[in-house]
Amino acid sequence: MDLGRMPEARYRVSETFLSDHEVSQDDIDYVIARIGEFGEDNRAGIPRTLHRISAIRNRAGKAIGLTCRVGRAVFGTIAILRDLIDSGRSVLLLGQPGVGKTTMLRETARVLAEELRKRVVIVDTSNEIAGDGDIPHQGIGRARRMQVPRPAEQHAVMIEAVENHMPQVIVIDEIGTELEALAARTIAERGVQLIGTAHGNNLDNLMVNPTLSDLIGGIQAVTLGDDEARRRGTQKTVLERKAPPTFDVLVEIRSWDEVIVYNDVANAVDNLLRSEPPQAELRQRDADGQIIIQPVSDPFINQPEVTLAQQAVGGAHRERNGSREQRGAAPQDVNGPRNRNAPVETSTVFSKPQQRIYPYGVSRDRLERAIANLRVPAAIVRDMQDATMVMTLKSYYRQGASRVRQASDRGVPVYVLRNNTITQMERQLADVFDMQIVEHIPGKRPNLSREEEVQARLETEEAITQMLNGDHQAVELTPRSNYIRRLQHQMAERYNLKSESQGHEPNRRVKLYRS
């Protein structure tokens, strides 16, 4: 309900207007007068129900909109995780908003309290698990509920629950601050089983979150000795887990009937920091209610790519960016967005590991262009301590610059360029990654496969046919080489169509227009 708009009901995949009349201030006041009081988080409820009402206020603090969320207790939602709950280990649930984390948490509390006969205490900050009012909803069974006066005091109530009420299990919703993460660790160290949810979509999100990373042990940069670094075959500064995880098991909820389970959080985090895929299992519930469990080698394969290099600052974090690209993530285009209609080309698989380049006296922008043009597994670092190679100019090398001498003393290879051009950088990168660059002489046909040229001609002819038939006013073709683009321009000219090249290499492409 929003002031001046028609009220509507929003479902998972559709919306329905509830009235033809606009919502007035009297309507909003009528609802507010018949529900509980709003807290500091602008949430209220109806006593002994799971419904939640949230307010949108104007600058003066007056409610001008209401979100009335229907809550319900769904029995059997934790069947897919029942063995983990029964094991007595601490479990952390992750997932997008609305995926069912709180519903699963509520059912977990009921099962532990009624079926397993354990002493369960729920720390209910926003009254979302057990409903509004002093009497909790029957959906939590025999579990006891502790309300939180102010959201900022949730961590204090968590500690109070352990000290005063002798629980065997504590259920927490929405761990979101550093104090709450520390309180959760304190509870786990006292031998109490924790079942909680946190803000995050997957394990990778939690690792790059400095506030909540303590839930999985925390991440810290460690400087290795020369012998240890040589034995591992890594740089001297690496990322390692700081402490044992607060939660033993982590569950990524993708939908009501599909979850990813990390049975050993400590091992999963260690594998990710070593650039290895974590061991996990995919659990699915079929139409008959049967639980299908199968191991997965890379649980991130169907997830949006979020890497430490994109979230954090520092060369040590950039190390995992390269490892992700080796596991299959496409490198980002530094020259602009890729044509969404064009097929994504598969990057070349290189036998050599990712290189972290420290440019000394070399243009970073040009080096990024060179890396993007060749699509090699390389990243630019700002700290030479994190570099596996140094790229500099001949003038700096002859002068014996201190950074160059420092790299030589550490055994880091130094590559010298004659001049600060993209061509020189591409040649040097090609030499490092054992690639061959075919020089293209203007006017001369490059060494292209016959299949590639035929495919490009067929694509262009099909686009021209569609435009001549009036199906499209403009068509954007797949990114091609300079020679192929020239052929496409000639074909468009023969049919009196306009054409122009757009974008930057290696994603430069031809766009056709009606004359």
N, C-alpha and C positions, 0 to 999 in steps of 0.2 A: 504494500500500500504506500503510494507516494502522493504527496499533496499535489492536487491539480491534474492527476492522471487517473485513468481507469484502473481499478484493482484487477490483478491477474494472478492466476495460479501457474506456477512453473514446475513442469515435470522433467524427467531426465532428458526427453527428446522432443518435448512439445510445450506449448504455452496456451492458456485459455483465459479469456477475459471473463471476470465474474459478474460484471455489471456494466451498463452503458453510461452510468453516471460517474463523474469525476469524484475522486476522494476529497473530502473537505476536512478542515481542521477539527470540526465536531466529530467526524468519523474516527479520526486518530485519537482524540481525547476519550471517546467512548470505549475504545479498545484498551487504552492505558489504564482507565479507571477500573477495569475488571481483571487485571492481571497483577502479578507481584511487582515489587519495587525494582527499578533498574539499578544495577550496580555500577561501579566505575568503568566496567567494560561495556556498558550500554546494553546489557542483556537482562532479560526478565523471563518469567515462565508462569505456568499455571500449576498451582499446588497439586502434588501427587500425579502429575503427568510428565511426559518426556518432551512436550512441545516447548520450543524456545522462541522467544520474541526479542528481536534486536532492533534498536532504534537508530535512525539517522537524524542528527540534530543540525540546526542552523548555527550561525556564529553566536547567537544569543543563548544557545543551549536548549532551545525549544525543539521538541520532536516534530519532524515534518515528514517522516517516512518510517515504515515498519516492515520488517522481514519476519514473517511468521513461519518458522520451520517445523514441520510435523515430525515428531520423534516417535519411534516405536521400538519395542523389544522384539527381536527376531531370534527365535530359538533355533539352535543347530548351526549357527554361522561359524562356530569355531571347530566344526567337525574336521575341517581340512588341516587344522593345527592341533588337534586334540592330544596327540602324543607328545608334542612339545610342552603343552600346558601341564600335562600330568607328570612330566619328568622332574618338575621342581626347579628348572633352570629359569633364569631371568630372560624375558622376551621383550624385544623392542619392535613396535609396529610402525612402518613408514608407508606413506601413500599420499596421493593427491587429495585435496579437499573434496568431501562428498563421496569418497570411495568406500566408506563403511568402517573406518577405524574405530570410532566411538561405539558403534553398534557391536562390533566384535569385542571391544573392551568390556562392555556391559555384560555380554553373554559369558565372557571369561570369568568375571567376578561371580556370577551366579553359579557356574559349574564348579568353581573351586570351593565356594562356600557351602553349596547344597549337596553336590554329588561326591566331592572329595572331603567334605567336612573339615575344611581348614578355616583358620581365623583370618578373614579378609577385611582389610580396611581400604576404603576408596577415598582418595583425596580429590574432592570434586570442586574444582575452582569456580566453574561457571554453572554449576548445577545441571550440567548436560548429561552426565552419566546416570544419575539417580533422580533427576527431575527437581522441580522447584518445591519450596516448602520445607517444613521440619520433618515430615514423614517421607522417607524415600520411596520411590516407585518399586513395586513388587518385582520388576524385571531384574533386580540385582539379588534376589533371593535373601539369604541370611547374612549377606555381607553388610558391614557397617559403613556408614558414610560420614566423613568429616567435611564440613563446609569451610570455605576460605573467605574471611571477611573482605580482603582486598586481593586482587590478582597478584600484586607485587609481593604478597606474603605467602605464596604457595610453598616456597622452599622451607619456611619456618614450620608450616603445618605438616609437611612431610616428615621432618625430624620429630615433631611433637607426636605424630602417630606412632613412631617406633618407640619412643621413650615412655609413653603413657599407656598404650593399649595392647602391648604384646602381640602384634600381628605376626602371622606366618607369611602372609602375602600382602603387598601394597600395590594398589592399582592407581596409576597416575595418567591423566590425559594432558596432552600438549605440554611437554617439557620444552621450554623455549628460551630460557635464560641461563647464564653461566652459573648463577646461584642455585638454580634448580638442578642443573647437571651435577654440581658438587654435592648437593643433598642426595641425589640419587646414588652417587658413588658411596657416600657415607652409609646409606641404608644397605646397599649390596654388601659392603664390607662387614656388616653386622649379621650376615647370614640370612637376611630376609629376601624372599623371592619377589622380584619386581616385574610387573607387567605394565608397560607404558607405551605412549605414542610420542612422536617428536615431529617437529616441522622439517620435512624433507621428503624427497621423492624416492631416493635410492641411497645405497651405501656411499656412492661417490659424492653425492651432495653433502652427506654428513662429514666426509673427510675434509672437504674444503671449507666447512663452516667452523671458524675458529671458536665460536661460542659453544657448539654442541659436540665438537670432535672428541671431547673428554668421555663421552658416552661409549665410544669405541676404542678408548685407550689413549687418545691424543696423538698428535703428530709433532715431531721435533726434528730439527736438522742436526746431524751428528758428523763430526770430522773424524775420519778414519786415519789410522797410521799408514805409512807407505806400504808396509808389508801386507796389511789387511786389504787395502785398496787394490793392490796388485793381485792378491789371491781372489778377490771377488770379481776383478775385471771391471771395476767401476771407477768413477771419480772419487776424490777424497771426501767431498761433502755429499752425504746421502740423507734421505728421509727415513726415519724409523719410528715404530710405535713407542710411545713414551711409557705406558703403564698397561696393566691388564684391563680389558674392557669392562665397563660397568654391566653391560648386558652380554649374556653368553650366546644368545641366538638373536638374529635380526631377520625380520620378515618384511619384504616389499610387497604391498598389496597392489596388484594391478587391476583386479576386478573382484567381484564377489566370488567368482569361481576360479580364480587364478592368482597364485602367489609365488614369489621367489623366496627361498629359505636359505639362509647361511647358518648352518648348524654350528660352525666354529668361527665366531667373529674375529678372534685374534688371528687365526690362520688366514682368513680372507683379507684382512687389512695388511698383513705382512706380505701376502702374495701381490697385492696391488702396488705396494711400495717397491717391490722387487720387479715391477713391470711384468708380472705373470697374472694370468686370469685366475680369479678366485674360484674356489670350489663351492658350488651351490646346487640346489635342486629345484626343479620346477614342479609345482603341485597344481593339478587341475581337477575340477569336479565335473564329471560328464552328466548327461541328461538323466541317467539312472541313479545319480547320487554317489557313484563310485569315485574314490580318490585315486588319481593316477599320478605317480611320482616318478620322475625321470631326472637324471643328473644333467646339468648344463655346464659347458666349459666356459662360456662367456655370457653371463647374465645381462650384460649391457648391450647386447647386439641389437635388441629392438627398442632401446631407450634413446632419448635425445642425448646427444653427446655433450657432456659438461666436464671439462678437464680442469686439473689444478692449474694448468697454464693460463686458462681463461679466467680463473677465479682469484688467483693469488699472485703476489709479486715476489720475484726472486728466482734466481737461476735454479736452485734446488727443486723448486716446484716445476720448472719447465722440463725437468727430466721425464716426468710422467706424461707430458704432452706427446713426446716422441714415442713412448711406449704405446700410447693409445693409437697413434697413427699406424704403428706396426701391427696392432691388433685389428685394423680394418677401417678406422675412421678416415674419411677423406680430408686432406689438408685444406685449410681455408684459403679462399682466393683473396689475395691482398690488393687486387686491382679493381675490385668491384663485384657486384652480385652476379652469380652464374645465371644463364638463361634457364628459367624453370621448366620450359618445355623441352629443353634439350636433354638427351640421356647423359647421365653422369658417367664420365670415363673412369675406368679403374686405373689406379696408380700403379706404376711399375714396382714389382717386388724386388727390393735390393738385398743383396747378401750381407752388406755391411750395416752395422747398427746406426742409429740416428746420431748425427754429429751436432754438437753444440758449438756454434761459431762465435768467437769474440772478435768483432771488427775493430781494428786499431788504425785510425786514419782513413777508413774505408766508409763510403756512404752506406748507411743502414738501409735507406729506402731502395737504393739500387740493388743491394744484396738481397733484400726481400723479393724484389722483382725477379732476380736471377733464380732464386730458390723456387719461386712460383712457376717460372717458365719451364724449368727442368723437372719440377715436381719430385724433388729429391727429399729424403727424410732428414731435414736439417732445421735447426732453430737458432735464432740469434739470442745470445745472452748478454747481460749488462755487467756481469761480474766475471773476471777472468778465472777466478777460482772454480767456476762451474763449467769452464770451456774444455772441450776435447780437441779443439784446434783454434789457431789464431790466424786471421787473414789481415795482412797489412800491405802497404805500398813500398816500393823499392827505396824511396827516399828515406822513409822512417827506418827501414832495415839497415841502410848504410850508416845512418847516424847513430846506430846502436841504442835506440830508445830503451828506457828502463823497463817498460812493459814487455818489450820483445825479449830482453835479456831474462826477465823474470819467467817468461813462458819457456824459454830454452832451458833454464835451470830446473824447472819442474818436469821437463821431458815432454811438454806439450808441443806438437808439431806446428811450425810457423810456415805459412804459405805466403809467398811474396808476389804481388801483382805489379805489372809494369805501369799501368795507369788505372784510374778510378772509373772504369766503364763497365757496363753490364756485360758486354762481350767478354772482357777479361775475366769477370767473375764467373760467367757460365763455363768458360773453358777450364778454370781452376776447379770448379765443382764437378765438372764432368770427369776430370782426372782423378779426383778424390773417390768418386763413386764408380769408376771404371766404365764410364759411358762414352759413346762416340757421337760427336756432334757433326752433322753433315752441313757444311757451309753451302748456303744457297746463293748462287750467282744470278742476279736479275736477268730475266729473259730466258733463263735456262730451266728446263723441267727438273725438279728435284727427284730424289730417289723415293718415290711413293709406290706403294703396292697397287697393282691394277685393281684389286678388289676395293680399295679405299676410294680410288677415283671413280669407279663405276657406281659405288654406293652414293657418293656425293652428287653425281650427275642425276641418278634416279630420284634422289630426294628433291633436287632442284626442279626437275621436270614435273614431279608430282605437285609441288607447291605452285608452279606456274599454271598447271592445269586447273587447280582449285581456284586460283584467282581469276583466270579467264572465264570459268564457269560461274563466277559471281559468288562462290562460297565464302571467300575471305577478301577483305580489302588490303590486308598486309599479312605477311608471313615471315617469321624469324627462323632462319635455318640453324643447323647445328654448327658449333664452332669448328672451323677448319683452318688448314695452313694457308699461307699467303698465296701459293700457287693455285690451290683449289678455289679460294675466294675470287681470284681473277677469272677463272673459268665460269664461276657462277654469275659474275657481273656480265660477262660476254653473253651467256645464255639469256639473262634477263633483257639485255639490250636487243637481242634478236626478236623478242616478243613485245617490244615497246613497253617494257615495264621499268620502273625506276628501282634502283638498288643503291644501298650504301652499307659500308662496314661500320659496325658498332663494337664497343667494348675494348678491352685490352688483352694482349697476349697472356696466357694461352687460350683465352675464351673469346677472342675476337671472331665475329660472325657477320654474316650478310643478312640484311633485312630487305625484303621485296615489297614494293608499293605499286598500286594501280596508277597509271599515268593520268 
